[in-house]
Amino acid sequence: MTLLDAPLGKTVIIIDYRGGKGVYSKLRQLGLTPGRKVKVLRYAPLGGPLMVDVGGRSVALGRGIADRVHIEVR
């Protein structure tokens, strides 16, 4: 399951992500590391970005990047 599939308002745990060094670097800069708990705050309409809560901070993620983040729902 990826971050795009996460239920709205539910806390999920990042398991892993796929992609090259650029994806890995970008996600780490945003604080999206394996083992981290995040919550999807909203999905923008018409294919826009997702807003996720990462440690009390709101972060916008494009759908292409969010589709690379594998999660587990708890």
N, CA, C and O atoms as a DFTB+ gen file, in Angstrom:
296 C
 N C O
     1  1       0.850      -1.162       0.000
     2  2       0.000       0.000       0.000
     3  2       0.904       1.235       0.000
     4  3       1.929       1.268       0.680
     5  1       0.509       2.237      -0.766
     6  2       1.304       3.469      -0.828
     7  2       0.581       4.613      -0.114
     8  3      -0.574       4.483       0.291
     9  1       1.271       5.704       0.025
    10  2       0.700       6.868       0.694
    11  2      -0.538       7.394      -0.046
    12  3      -1.412       8.001       0.573
    13  1      -0.617       7.170      -1.347
    14  2      -1.800       7.568      -2.105
    15  2      -3.045       6.791      -1.681
    16  3      -4.166       7.274      -1.837
    17  1      -2.847       5.598      -1.151
    18  2      -3.956       4.741      -0.732
    19  2      -4.342       4.944       0.728
    20  3      -5.302       4.336       1.201
    21  1      -3.619       5.779       1.439
    22  2      -3.857       5.970       2.880
    23  2      -5.222       6.593       3.130
    24  3      -5.634       7.507       2.415
    25  1      -5.923       6.096       4.148
    26  2      -7.211       6.702       4.490
    27  2      -7.013       8.112       5.057
    28  3      -6.070       8.368       5.806
    29  1      -7.900       8.997       4.694
    30  2      -7.838      10.383       5.134
    31  2      -7.984      10.470       6.656
    32  3      -8.914       9.902       7.228
    33  1      -7.064      11.184       7.305
    34  2      -7.132      11.397       8.749
    35  2      -6.614      10.251       9.595
    36  3      -6.651      10.332      10.823
    37  1      -6.133       9.185       8.972
    38  2      -5.645       8.014       9.707
    39  2      -4.122       8.068       9.798
    40  3      -3.452       8.426       8.829
    41  1      -3.581       7.717      10.949
    42  2      -2.128       7.687      11.113
    43  2      -1.575       6.413      10.489
    44  3      -2.087       5.318      10.723
    45  1      -0.534       6.570       9.699
    46  2       0.122       5.440       9.042
    47  2       1.614       5.494       9.334
    48  3       2.141       6.529       9.741
    49  1       2.280       4.383       9.126
    50  2       3.724       4.300       9.354
    51  2       4.421       4.055       8.020
    52  3       4.011       3.191       7.244
    53  1       5.466       4.815       7.763
    54  2       6.244       4.638       6.535
    55  2       7.103       3.388       6.695
    56  3       7.856       3.254       7.660
    57  1       6.977       2.487       5.745
    58  2       7.748       1.250       5.754
    59  2       9.023       1.405       4.925
    60  3      10.119       1.076       5.377
    61  1       8.859       1.908       3.717
    62  2       9.980       2.003       2.785
    63  2       9.551       2.894       1.622
    64  3       8.379       3.254       1.515
    65  1      10.484       3.246       0.763
    66  2      10.124       3.915      -0.471
    67  2      11.012       3.439      -1.590
    68  3      12.127       2.965      -1.375
    69  1      10.484       3.578      -2.804
    70  2      11.245       3.145      -3.960
    71  2      11.574       4.343      -4.825
    72  3      10.834       5.326      -4.865
    73  1      12.671       4.246      -5.500
    74  2      13.109       5.343      -6.360
    75  2      14.614       5.506      -6.245
    76  3      15.281       4.769      -5.519
    77  1      15.122       6.457      -6.953
    78  2      16.559       6.708      -6.967
    79  2      17.018       7.592      -5.826
    80  3      16.279       7.845      -4.874
    81  1      18.247       8.054      -5.940
    82  2      18.844       8.901      -4.905
    83  2      18.081      10.202      -4.721
    84  3      17.988      10.708      -3.603
    85  1      17.534      10.753      -5.800
    86  2      16.793      12.004      -5.715
    87  2      15.541      11.869      -4.869
    88  3      15.243      12.739      -4.051
    89  1      14.808      10.783      -5.063
    90  2      13.593      10.530      -4.278
    91  2      13.960      10.316      -2.819
    92  3      13.336      10.878      -1.919
    93  1      14.970       9.503      -2.598
    94  2      15.418       9.203      -1.238
    95  2      15.824      10.489      -0.513
    96  3      15.440      10.707       0.636
    97  1      16.594      11.329      -1.185
    98  2      17.069      12.580      -0.596
    99  2      15.911      13.534      -0.297
   100  3      15.848      14.115       0.786
   101  1      15.006      13.695      -1.244
   102  2      13.862      14.604      -1.082
   103  2      12.992      14.181       0.104
   104  3      12.602      15.022       0.915
   105  1      12.687      12.895       0.209
   106  2      11.832      12.417       1.294
   107  2      12.513      12.547       2.654
   108  3      11.855      12.862       3.645
   109  1      13.801      12.312       2.711
   110  2      14.528      12.464       3.972
   111  2      14.573      13.926       4.398
   112  3      14.468      14.219       5.589
   113  1      14.725      14.842       3.460
   114  2      14.718      16.268       3.782
   115  2      13.384      16.699       4.377
   116  3      13.336      17.584       5.232
   117  1      12.314      16.079       3.929
   118  2      10.978      16.404       4.424
   119  2      10.642      15.678       5.727
   120  3       9.581      15.901       6.310
   121  1      11.547      14.811       6.181
   122  2      11.312      14.080       7.421
   123  2      10.528      12.798       7.241
   124  3      10.082      12.199       8.220
   125  1      10.356      12.370       6.005
   126  2       9.616      11.147       5.713
   127  2      10.585       9.973       5.656
   128  3      11.020       9.561       4.580
   129  1      10.909       9.452       6.806
   130  2      11.861       8.353       6.908
   131  2      11.139       7.075       7.335
   132  3      10.089       7.147       7.972
   133  1      11.686       5.913       6.994
   134  2      11.066       4.664       7.431
   135  2      10.911       4.624       8.953
   136  3      11.821       4.985       9.699
   137  1       9.728       4.174       9.391
   138  2       9.415       4.110      10.807
   139  2       8.678       5.336      11.316
   140  3       8.171       5.329      12.437
   141  1       8.610       6.381      10.516
   142  2       7.960       7.638      10.914
   143  2       6.450       7.546      10.759
   144  3       5.953       6.975       9.789
   145  1       5.726       8.104      11.711
   146  2       4.267       8.148      11.635
   147  2       3.851       9.434      10.933
   148  3       4.349      10.514      11.249
   149  1       2.935       9.308       9.978
   150  2       2.396      10.455       9.263
   151  2       0.878      10.308       9.156
   152  3       0.334       9.212       9.297
   153  1       0.212      11.423       8.907
   154  2      -1.237      11.411       8.746
   155  2      -1.601      12.243       7.529
   156  3      -1.138      13.374       7.381
   157  1      -2.435      11.679       6.653
   158  2      -2.895      12.418       5.475
   159  2      -3.970      13.396       5.919
   160  3      -5.007      12.994       6.447
   161  1      -3.719      14.678       5.704
   162  2      -4.657      15.727       6.101
   163  2      -5.697      15.999       5.024
   164  3      -6.875      16.201       5.319
   165  1      -5.245      16.002       3.761
   166  2      -6.199      16.206       2.678
   167  2      -5.587      15.829       1.345
   168  3      -4.371      15.851       1.157
   169  1      -6.477      15.482       0.424
   170  2      -6.120      15.212      -0.961
   171  2      -6.648      16.379      -1.788
   172  3      -7.848      16.652      -1.776
   173  1      -5.778      17.058      -2.494
   174  2      -6.220      18.160      -3.347
   175  2      -6.994      17.595      -4.541
   176  3      -6.654      16.522      -5.040
   177  1      -8.016      18.293      -4.997
   178  2      -8.800      17.801      -6.127
   179  2      -8.030      17.881      -7.450
   180  3      -7.014      18.568      -7.556
   181  1      -8.532      17.174      -8.434
   182  2      -8.014      17.208      -9.807
   183  2      -6.543      16.816      -9.911
   184  3      -5.796      17.400     -10.696
   185  1      -6.132      15.837      -9.129
   186  2      -4.767      15.334      -9.221
   187  2      -3.722      16.197      -8.558
   188  3      -2.533      16.066      -8.851
   189  1      -4.143      17.080      -7.666
   190  2      -3.210      17.942      -6.949
   191  2      -2.470      17.194      -5.855
   192  3      -2.644      15.986      -5.700
   193  1      -1.650      17.900      -5.100
   194  2      -0.827      17.253      -4.072
   195  2      -1.610      16.812      -2.837
   196  3      -2.759      17.204      -2.633
   197  1      -0.961      15.994      -2.028
   198  2      -1.499      15.570      -0.736
   199  2      -0.879      16.447       0.330
   200  3       0.273      16.863       0.202
   201  1      -1.626      16.730       1.372
   202  2      -1.085      17.414       2.546
   203  2      -0.973      16.351       3.636
   204  3      -1.955      15.700       3.991
   205  1       0.240      16.188       4.160
   206  2       0.455      15.216       5.223
   207  2       1.042      15.905       6.448
   208  3       1.774      16.889       6.333
   209  1       0.715      15.380       7.606
   210  2       1.265      15.872       8.859
   211  2       2.460      15.002       9.200
   212  3       2.333      13.785       9.340
   213  1       3.613      15.623       9.333
   214  2       4.851      14.920       9.686
   215  2       5.399      15.571      10.943
   216  3       6.019      16.632      10.874
   217  1       5.179      14.953      12.077
   218  2       5.689      15.493      13.333
   219  2       5.166      16.879      13.655
   220  3       5.913      17.716      14.164
   221  1       3.894      17.141      13.367
   222  2       3.304      18.441      13.665
   223  2       3.489      19.488      12.584
   224  3       3.072      20.634      12.752
   225  1       4.101      19.112      11.490
   226  2       4.361      20.012      10.373
   227  2       3.567      19.552       9.165
   228  3       3.530      18.354       8.881
   229  1       2.937      20.457       8.449
   230  2       2.208      20.106       7.226
   231  2       3.159      20.153       6.041
   232  3       3.885      21.127       5.846
   233  1       3.142      19.087       5.256
   234  2       4.019      18.977       4.088
   235  2       3.163      18.612       2.880
   236  3       2.319      17.719       2.962
   237  1       3.378      19.299       1.760
   238  2       2.683      18.981       0.512
   239  2       3.552      18.032      -0.300
   240  3       4.740      18.278      -0.510
   241  1       2.942      16.947      -0.749
   242  2       3.642      15.963      -1.569
   243  2       2.899      15.775      -2.878
   244  3       1.680      15.604      -2.884
   245  1       3.620      15.806      -3.977
   246  2       3.012      15.502      -5.266
   247  2       2.600      14.035      -5.307
   248  3       3.165      13.204      -4.596
   249  1       1.636      13.732      -6.124
   250  2       1.127      12.363      -6.191
   251  2       2.175      11.371      -6.710
   252  3       2.162      10.205      -6.318
   253  1       3.065      11.813      -7.572
   254  2       4.120      10.930      -8.080
   255  2       5.054      10.474      -6.967
   256  3       5.427       9.303      -6.908
   257  1       5.430      11.389      -6.090
   258  2       6.297      11.059      -4.952
   259  2       5.525      10.236      -3.937
   260  3       6.050       9.253      -3.415
   261  1       4.284      10.621      -3.648
   262  2       3.477       9.899      -2.655
   263  2       3.250       8.451      -3.078
   264  3       3.105       7.570      -2.231
   265  1       3.219       8.206      -4.376
   266  2       3.009       6.843      -4.869
   267  2       4.243       5.963      -4.659
   268  3       4.157       4.743      -4.806
   269  1       5.353       6.543      -4.327
   270  2       6.591       5.789      -4.095
   271  2       6.805       5.435      -2.612
   272  3       7.704       4.664      -2.277
   273  1       5.975       6.001      -1.739
   274  2       6.134       5.780      -0.305
   275  2       5.224       4.632       0.132
   276  3       4.000       4.737       0.050
   277  1       5.826       3.544       0.592
   278  2       5.075       2.388       1.042
   279  2       4.768       2.526       2.540
   280  3       5.639       2.870       3.340
   281  1       3.520       2.251       2.892
   282  2       3.072       2.469       4.265
   283  2       2.386       1.238       4.837
   284  3       2.092       0.266       4.141
   285  1       2.145       1.327       6.140
   286  2       1.366       0.328       6.866
   287  2       0.365       1.101       7.721
   288  3       0.737       2.038       8.429
   289  1      -0.907       0.705       7.652
   290  2      -1.940       1.377       8.441
   291  2      -1.999       0.724       9.804
   292  3      -2.002      -0.502       9.915
   293  1      -2.046       1.551      10.850
   294  2      -2.140       1.011      12.219
   295  2      -3.409       1.447      12.844
   296  3      -3.682       1.102      13.994
